[in-house]
């Protein structure tokens, strides 16, 4: 798949709330996930670690009030999109998150994701 095809498929799955499918279908097994310095979760490498990090975050969610993912902008082997969510976290109250996510594609798979918020 080309970067554009992956970005399009990513958006299709994100719009349907199918984030597990994004990981299993589009990510390389040795992909890395890079978080900003102020993030509550560390950067990790490997699909199993990315899945575990996502599960840890979702386990913190008490109630989902809404979310969005905007269509990607593609440039070479990268694509970027804005995303966000409005959630109530267990013991922490309601929070709104907005971020820019940048993905790198190589050999038809996402090899890295990096978040800016």
HUMOJO-V930433 format. One record per residue. N is the residue number from 0. RES is the residue in three letters. PHI is phi in whole degrees, -180 to 180 (none if undefined). Layout:
[[N/RES/PHI] [N/RES/PHI]]
This chain:
[[0/UNK/none] [1/UNK/-80] [2/UNK/-59] [3/UNK/-62] [4/UNK/-63] [5/UNK/-66] [6/UNK/-62] [7/UNK/-65] [8/UNK/-65] [9/UNK/-54] [10/UNK/-65] [11/UNK/-58] [12/UNK/-69] [13/UNK/-63] [14/UNK/-63] [15/UNK/-90] [16/UNK/71] [17/UNK/-99] [18/UNK/-72] [19/UNK/-64] [20/UNK/-65] [21/UNK/-57] [22/UNK/-62] [23/UNK/-72] [24/UNK/-89] [25/UNK/-108] [26/UNK/-93] [27/UNK/-73] [28/UNK/-65] [29/UNK/-111] [30/UNK/-60] [31/UNK/-118] [32/UNK/-124] [33/UNK/-108] [34/UNK/-103] [35/UNK/-67] [36/UNK/-58] [37/UNK/-90] [38/UNK/-74] [39/UNK/-76] [40/UNK/-121] [41/UNK/-79] [42/UNK/-70] [43/UNK/-139] [44/UNK/-130] [45/UNK/101] [46/UNK/-59] [47/UNK/-60] [48/UNK/-71] [49/UNK/-66] [50/UNK/-63] [51/UNK/-63] [52/UNK/-63] [53/UNK/-63] [54/UNK/-64] [55/UNK/-61] [56/UNK/-66] [57/UNK/-64] [58/UNK/-68] [59/UNK/-82] [60/UNK/-82] [61/UNK/-88] [62/UNK/-151] [63/UNK/-98] [64/UNK/-98] [65/UNK/167] [66/UNK/-158] [67/UNK/-151] [68/UNK/-139] [69/UNK/-87] [70/UNK/-56] [71/UNK/-79] [72/UNK/-107] [73/UNK/-108] [74/UNK/-145] [75/UNK/60] [76/UNK/-96] [77/UNK/-123] [78/UNK/-141] [79/UNK/-135] [80/UNK/-147] [81/UNK/-99] [82/UNK/-147] [83/UNK/-167] [84/UNK/-154] [85/UNK/-121] [86/UNK/-135] [87/UNK/-102] [88/UNK/-97] [89/UNK/-56] [90/UNK/72] [91/UNK/-125] [92/UNK/82] [93/UNK/-89] [94/UNK/-139] [95/UNK/-112] [96/UNK/-119] [97/UNK/-132] [98/UNK/-150] [99/UNK/-108] [100/UNK/-116] [101/UNK/-117] [102/UNK/-118] [103/UNK/-110] [104/UNK/-117] [105/UNK/-146] [106/UNK/52] [107/UNK/78] [108/UNK/-137] [109/UNK/-77] [110/UNK/-105] [111/UNK/-157] [112/UNK/-132] [113/UNK/-137] [114/UNK/-109] [115/UNK/-127] [116/UNK/-152]]
